[in-house]
Amino acid sequence: MFSNVREQWFSNIRGDVLSGIV
């Protein structure tokens, strides 16, 4: 459960960073 939340959080940050770059 925690692993899933962590993965989702990381994915969200990564998406934000990618959006910022693009």
C-alpha positions as CSV (number, residue, x, y, z in Angstrom):
1,M,0.0,0.0,0.0
2,F,2.7,2.5,1.0
3,S,4.8,1.5,-2.0
4,N,1.9,2.3,-4.3
5,V,1.3,5.7,-2.7
6,R,5.0,6.5,-3.0
7,E,5.1,5.4,-6.6
8,Q,2.1,7.6,-7.4
9,W,3.6,10.5,-5.6
10,F,6.9,10.1,-7.4
11,S,5.0,9.7,-10.8
12,N,3.2,13.0,-10.0
13,I,6.4,14.8,-9.3
14,R,8.0,13.4,-12.4
15,G,5.0,14.4,-14.5
16,D,5.2,17.9,-13.1
17,V,8.9,18.2,-13.9
18,L,8.4,16.8,-17.4
19,S,5.6,19.3,-18.0
20,G,7.9,22.1,-16.8
21,I,10.7,21.1,-19.2
22,V,8.3,20.7,-22.1
